[in-house]
């Protein structure tokens, strides 16, 4: 259903009515806020990527880990358990104490966790450090997109929020560089995991110099400080318009200032928004992205490349494609639109997962054939030939996923909720993301053991098809809309163009 903004409504404002629009590089102050907040994304991405390489060497140091597949999965997944807790509490923390304080707390917890991991004398202390790091990542995953979105002009909001995703993919790329750099250094995985404390400390220092989100300040009635911050974001021609919009929105939000988690499900328009946002977050994970990022070296080795160094080098290429694809997404998300970008991305994901499944099927079929099986050299040659097809499938997957299904769920969830619900709903949807991430990471190797690599990628392809249908049915286009326009869009979806019924039933729906 297409929603038209009603002429003359307050929602029709906020799009630079004078015709002058902000550009991505047009305001260094906004870009500085974005990059600083995006260091939280860097921590997120670095932790996602670094464990895949570190795990290869952790198994060498701890025999019990190399002999226990479940323990390997737990080392990977314990950060996700922490992230689930951090994201769930981070939404409330954002609303109660502000985006800035939430970021500072995330940095402290992450830095402590990194130090604990680097000094771990056994796998169990390492797992505790992974839990702490996950707590910091979970809080940051909620806070960074919201902070950036609330400091962004509507016409470039998608691109700026997607910068946080670029920092995630950049962190993954950095993690593979670090992994390669320390492969021949004593302590390998300890350096890989411990060095992550440095960007957390850097962000802590920089955030002390930055302001709180202007929308949060306005909602908490610190209007003078909010206007001061807004005056650095908008030119004078736009500032008055933004303040007027914020005042109108805050009149409603202040009445809902003490909303709780259950209130999300009491209002029909919020339920619809949350269903779309949380659904996208779940499908982002169940289509396999962090399976690829956590286990890409392992997948490369499954494809026939046994060298740890070669596996890490090929994974570095995958991470580079991920970062470059996100750069493309930053441009497209505010030009092509969130919905169309997600659909195009999913179409490429579906094709690439079928390629991966086919490559592993051909590899297993040919390696057991009479010709390949009769000679060890020929068997290796057959496996490597189809292994290269698997690697190309991984690259195609990342190239398809990274511009769309990478940034779109985070961008959409930063903009589809009213101010009073933004922290809580953002935290809940991020929790859905992390729970889905945990399920995938904790079960991937087990599913491969049960149904084979071919079957596993076929399952992921089936999920991607369901995700494609979900986006068509439930996700609207929000490109270029102000927060107030998006709020009006959900009310119209819930109640039709006549929102009088919605106003009467707000407390009962």
C-alpha positions in Angstrom: 0.0 0.0 0.0 1.4 3.4 -1.0 0.9 6.2 1.5 0.6 9.7 0.3 1.5 12.6 2.6 -1.5 14.8 3.1 -1.1 18.3 1.8 -0.9 20.9 4.4 -0.2 18.5 7.2 2.8 19.0 9.5 4.2 15.8 8.1 4.6 17.5 4.8 7.3 19.7 6.3 10.9 18.7 7.1 12.1 18.1 3.6 13.8 21.4 3.1 10.8 23.3 1.7 12.9 26.1 0.4 14.4 23.6 -2.0 17.9 23.7 -0.6 19.0 20.3 0.6 21.8 19.0 2.7 24.6 16.9 1.1 26.5 14.0 2.5 29.8 16.0 2.8 28.1 19.4 3.1 28.4 19.7 6.9 31.7 18.6 8.6 30.1 18.8 12.0 27.4 16.3 11.1 30.0 14.1 9.4 32.2 14.3 12.5 29.3 13.2 14.7 28.5 10.4 12.3 32.1 9.0 12.2 32.6 9.3 15.9 29.4 7.5 16.7 30.3 5.0 14.0 33.3 3.8 15.9 30.7 1.8 17.8 30.0 0.1 14.5 33.8 -0.4 14.0 33.9 -2.3 17.3 30.9 -4.3 16.2 32.5 -5.3 12.9 36.0 -5.9 14.3 34.6 -8.4 16.9 32.5 -10.1 14.2 35.5 -10.6 12.0 38.4 -11.1 14.3 37.0 -14.2 16.0 36.9 -16.2 12.7 40.7 -15.9 12.4 41.6 -16.0 16.1 39.6 -19.3 16.5 42.1 -21.0 14.2 44.9 -20.2 16.7 42.9 -20.6 19.8 42.4 -24.2 18.8 46.1 -24.6 18.5 46.7 -23.2 22.0 43.9 -25.0 23.8 43.6 -28.7 22.9 40.2 -28.9 24.6 38.9 -26.3 22.1 40.2 -28.2 19.1 38.6 -31.4 20.3 35.2 -29.8 21.2 33.0 -28.4 18.4 30.5 -27.1 20.9 33.2 -25.1 22.8 34.3 -23.5 19.5 30.7 -22.4 18.8 30.4 -21.1 22.4 33.6 -19.0 22.1 32.1 -17.4 18.9 28.6 -17.2 20.3 29.1 -15.9 23.8 29.7 -12.4 22.5 26.2 -12.7 20.9 24.7 -13.6 24.3 26.3 -10.4 25.7 25.1 -8.4 22.7 21.5 -9.7 23.3 21.6 -8.5 26.9 23.3 -5.2 25.9 20.8 -4.4 23.1 17.8 -5.3 25.3 19.0 -3.0 28.1 20.6 -0.5 25.7 17.2 0.7 24.3 15.9 1.6 27.8 19.3 3.2 28.7 19.2 5.3 25.6 15.8 6.7 26.5 16.5 7.2 30.2 20.0 8.5 30.2 20.7 9.6 26.6 22.6 8.4 23.6 25.9 9.9 24.7 26.1 8.2 28.1 25.0 4.9 26.6 27.9 5.2 24.1 30.4 5.9 26.9 29.3 2.9 28.9 29.6 0.7 25.9 33.2 1.8 25.3 34.2 1.0 28.9 32.6 -2.4 28.9 34.1 -3.3 25.5 37.6 -2.2 26.4 37.6 -4.2 29.7 36.3 -7.2 27.8 39.1 -6.9 25.2 41.8 -6.8 27.9 40.2 -9.9 29.7 40.2 -11.8 26.4 43.9 -11.0 25.6 45.0 -12.2 29.0 42.7 -15.3 29.3 44.6 -18.3 30.8 42.0 -20.8 29.7 39.0 -21.0 27.3 36.5 -20.2 30.1 38.0 -16.8 31.0 38.1 -16.2 27.3 34.4 -16.9 27.1 33.8 -14.4 30.0 35.7 -11.7 28.1 33.6 -12.5 25.0 30.5 -11.9 27.1 31.8 -8.5 28.2 32.7 -7.5 24.7 29.3 -8.5 23.5 27.6 -6.3 26.2 29.5 -3.3 24.8 28.7 -4.2 21.2 25.0 -4.7 22.0 24.6 -1.3 23.5 26.5 0.3 20.7 24.4 -1.4 18.0 21.3 0.3 19.4 22.9 3.7 20.2 25.0 4.5 17.1 22.2 4.4 14.5 19.8 6.3 16.6 22.4 9.0 17.5 23.3 9.4 13.9 19.7 9.5 12.7 18.7 12.1 15.2 21.5 14.4 14.1 20.9 13.9 10.3 18.9 16.0 7.8 16.1 13.7 6.5 17.3 13.7 2.9 20.7 12.2 3.8 19.8 10.3 6.9 19.9 6.9 5.2 23.4 7.5 3.9 24.7 8.8 7.2 23.2 5.9 9.2 24.6 3.6 6.6 28.0 5.0 7.4 27.7 3.2 10.7 27.3 0.0 8.7 30.4 1.0 6.6 32.2 1.2 9.9 31.0 -2.3 10.7 32.2 -3.7 7.4 35.4 -1.6 7.8 35.9 -3.2 11.2 35.5 -6.6 9.7 38.1 -5.8 7.0 40.5 -4.3 9.7 40.1 -7.5 11.7 41.3 -9.7 8.8 44.3 -7.4 8.3 45.1 -7.7 12.0 44.6 -11.4 11.8 47.1 -11.6 8.9 49.6 -9.3 10.6 49.8 -11.4 13.7 49.8 -14.9 12.2 53.6 -15.2 12.7 53.7 -13.2 16.0 53.9 -14.9 19.4 50.6 -14.7 21.1 48.7 -14.5 17.8 45.1 -14.6 18.9 45.8 -12.6 22.1 47.0 -9.6 20.0 44.1 -10.1 17.6 41.5 -9.8 20.4 43.3 -7.4 22.7 44.0 -4.6 20.2 40.2 -3.9 19.9 40.4 -1.9 23.2 42.2 0.9 21.3 39.2 2.2 19.2 36.9 1.9 22.2 39.2 4.2 24.2 39.4 6.6 21.2 35.6 6.8 20.9 35.3 7.4 24.7 37.6 10.4 24.5 35.9 11.8 21.4 32.4 11.3 22.7 33.2 13.4 25.8 33.7 16.3 23.4 30.4 15.8 21.5 26.8 16.8 22.4 23.8 14.7 23.3 21.3 14.0 20.5 19.2 17.2 19.9 15.9 15.3 19.7 16.6 13.6 23.1 17.5 16.9 24.6 14.3 18.4 23.3 12.2 15.6 24.6 13.8 16.0 28.0 12.9 19.7 27.9 16.5 21.0 27.5 15.3 23.0 24.6 18.1 25.7 24.7 20.8 23.1 24.4 18.9 21.2 21.7 18.6 24.4 19.6 22.3 25.0 20.1 23.1 21.6 18.6 20.5 22.0 15.8 22.1 25.3 14.8 25.3 23.5 14.0 23.5 20.9 11.9 21.1 23.2 9.9 21.5 26.5 8.1 19.4 29.4 9.4 16.8 28.9 6.6 16.1 25.4 7.8 16.6 25.7 11.6 13.3 27.4 12.3 11.4 24.8 10.3 13.1 21.9 12.1 12.4 23.5 15.6 8.8 23.9 14.7 8.5 20.2 13.6 10.3 19.1 16.7 8.0 21.1 18.9 4.9 19.6 17.4 6.3 16.1 17.6 7.4 16.6 21.2 3.9 17.6 22.3 2.8 14.1 21.6 6.1 12.4 22.7 6.2 14.1 26.1 2.9 12.6 27.0 4.4 9.2 26.3 7.7 10.0 28.0 7.5 7.0 30.3 6.6 4.3 27.8 7.6 0.7 28.6 8.3 -2.4 26.6 4.6 -3.5 26.7 3.4 -0.1 25.4 5.0 -1.0 22.0 2.2 -3.6 21.5 -0.7 -1.4 22.7 -0.6 1.0 19.8 -1.4 -0.4 16.3 0.9 1.9 14.4 3.8 1.0 16.7 3.1 -2.7 16.3 3.2 -2.4 12.5 6.4 -0.4 12.6 8.1 -2.9 15.0 7.0 -5.9 13.0 8.6 -4.4 9.9 11.7 -3.3 11.7 12.2 -6.5 13.8 11.4 -8.7 10.8 14.1 -7.0 8.7 16.6 -7.5 11.5 15.8 -11.2 11.8 16.0 -11.8 8.1 19.3 -10.0 7.9 20.8 -12.7 10.1 18.8 -15.8 8.9 19.9 -15.1 5.3 23.4 -16.0 6.5 25.5 -12.9 6.7 27.3 -13.6 9.9 27.6 -17.2 9.0 29.8 -16.0 6.2 31.7 -13.4 8.3 32.2 -15.6 11.4 33.1 -18.8 9.5 34.4 -17.5 6.1 37.9 -19.0 6.8 36.3 -22.3 7.8 34.1 -22.2 4.6 37.1 -21.5 2.5 38.9 -24.5 4.1 35.8 -26.6 3.5 36.1 -25.6 -0.1 39.5 -27.3 -0.3 42.0 -24.6 0.8 43.7 -26.0 3.9 46.3 -23.3 4.7 45.3 -21.0 7.5 47.1 -18.1 5.9 45.4 -18.7 2.5 42.0 -19.0 4.2 42.6 -15.7 6.0 43.8 -14.0 2.8 40.7 -15.1 0.8 38.5 -14.0 3.8 40.2 -10.6 3.6 39.0 -10.3 0.0 35.5 -11.2 1.1 35.7 -8.5 3.8 37.0 -5.9 1.2 34.0 -6.6 -1.1 31.7 -6.2 1.9 33.1 -2.7 2.7 33.1 -1.6 -0.9 29.5 -2.8 -1.3 28.5 -0.8 1.8 29.9 2.4 0.1 27.7 1.7 -2.8 24.8 1.3 -0.4 25.5 4.7 1.2 24.9 6.3 -2.1 21.9 4.2 -3.2 19.9 4.2 0.0 18.9 7.9 -0.3 18.6 7.8 -4.2 17.3 4.3 -4.9 15.3 3.9 -1.7 15.3 1.5 1.2 12.6 -0.9 -0.1 13.9 -1.3 -3.6 17.5 -1.6 -2.4 16.5 -4.4 0.0 14.6 -6.3 -2.7 17.4 -6.0 -5.2 19.9 -7.1 -2.6 17.8 -10.2 -1.6 17.5 -11.2 -5.3 21.3 -11.3 -5.6 21.6 -13.1 -2.2 19.2 -15.9 -3.4 21.2 -16.4 -6.6 24.5 -16.5 -4.8 23.3 -19.0 -2.2 22.2 -21.3 -5.0 25.7 -20.9 -6.5 27.3 -21.8 -3.2 25.0 -24.8 -2.7 25.7 -26.0 -6.3 29.5 -25.6 -5.8 29.6 -27.7 -2.7 27.3 -30.3 -4.3 29.6 -30.6 -7.4 32.7 -30.7 -5.2 31.3 -33.6 -3.0 30.0 -35.4 -6.1 33.2 -35.2 -8.1 35.6 -35.8 -5.2 33.9 -39.2 -4.7 33.8 -40.0 -8.4 35.9 -42.9 -9.8 38.2 -40.5 -11.7 39.0 -38.2 -8.8 38.9 -40.8 -6.1 41.4 -43.1 -7.8 44.2 -40.6 -7.4 45.0 -38.4 -4.4 46.4 -35.6 -6.7 43.4 -35.6 -9.0 41.0 -35.6 -5.9 42.7 -32.5 -4.7 42.5 -30.9 -8.1 38.8 -31.6 -8.4 38.1 -30.3 -4.9 40.1 -27.1 -5.6 38.3 -26.4 -8.9 34.9 -26.4 -7.3 36.3 -24.7 -4.3 37.0 -21.7 -6.4 33.4 -21.6 -7.5 32.4 -21.6 -3.8 34.8 -18.7 -3.1 33.2 -16.8 -6.1 29.8 -17.6 -4.6 30.9 -16.1 -1.3 32.1 -12.9 -3.1 28.8 -12.7 -5.1 26.9 -13.2 -1.8 28.7 -10.3 -0.1 28.5 -8.1 -3.2 24.7 -8.6 -3.2 24.1 -8.4 0.5 26.3 -5.5 1.5 24.7 -2.6 -0.4 21.1 -3.5 0.7 20.4 -6.0 3.5 23.5 -4.7 5.3 22.5 -1.1 5.9 18.7 -1.1 5.2 17.6 -2.8 8.4 19.6 -0.5 10.6 18.7 2.6 8.7 15.0 1.7 8.8 15.0 0.9 12.5 16.6 4.3 13.3 13.8 6.2 11.6 10.5 4.4 11.8 9.6 4.9 15.4 8.4 8.1 17.2 10.9 9.7 19.5 9.3 8.3 22.7 9.6 4.8 21.3 12.8 5.1 19.4 15.2 3.8 22.1 12.9 1.0 23.3 11.9 -0.2 19.8 15.4 0.2 18.5 16.7 -1.9 21.4 14.0 -4.6 20.9 14.6 -4.9 17.2 18.4 -5.0 17.7 17.8 -7.7 20.3 15.9 -9.7 17.6 18.9 -9.2 15.4 21.3 -10.5 18.0 19.1 -13.5 19.0 18.9 -14.4 15.3 22.6 -14.0 15.0 23.2 -16.3 18.0 20.9 -19.0 16.6 22.8 -18.9 13.3 26.3 -18.8 14.8 25.6 -21.5 17.4 24.0 -23.9 15.0 25.9 -23.4 11.7 28.5 -26.1 12.2 26.0 -28.5 13.6 23.6 -27.9 10.7 26.5 -28.5 8.3 27.3 -31.8 10.1 23.6 -32.8 9.9 22.6 -31.9 6.3 25.9 -31.0 4.6 27.2 -27.7 3.2 25.0 -28.0 0.2 21.8 -28.5 2.2 22.8 -25.6 4.6 23.1 -23.1 1.8 19.8 -24.3 0.3 18.1 -23.6 3.6 19.5 -20.1 3.7 18.3 -19.6 0.1 14.8 -20.6 1.1 14.9 -18.1 4.0 16.0 -15.4 1.6 13.0 -16.1 -0.6 10.7 -15.7 2.4 12.5 -12.4 3.2 11.9 -11.1 -0.3 8.2 -11.7 0.1 8.2 -10.1 3.6 9.7 -6.9 2.3 7.2 -6.7 -0.5 4.3 -7.2 1.9 5.3 -5.3 5.1 8.1 -2.8 4.5 7.2 0.7 3.2 9.5 3.2 1.5 10.8 6.0 3.8 13.3 7.6 1.6 13.7 11.3 2.3 10.9 11.4 4.8 11.1 13.4 8.1 10.5 11.6 11.3 7.1 13.2 11.4 6.2 12.0 7.9 7.2 8.5 8.9 5.1 8.7 12.0 2.1 9.8 9.8 2.8 7.0 7.4 2.4 4.3 10.1 -0.8 5.9 11.4 -2.3 5.9 7.9 -1.3 2.2 7.5 -2.9 1.4 10.8 -6.1 3.5 10.6 -6.4 4.7 7.0 -6.3 8.3 5.8 -8.7 9.3 8.5 -6.7 9.2 11.7 -9.5 10.4 14.0 -10.2 6.8 14.9 -6.6 6.4 15.8 -6.7 9.4 18.1 -9.7 8.0 19.9 -8.3 4.5 20.3 -4.6 5.3 21.1 -5.0 4.1 24.7 -7.1 1.1 23.8 -5.5 -0.3 20.5 
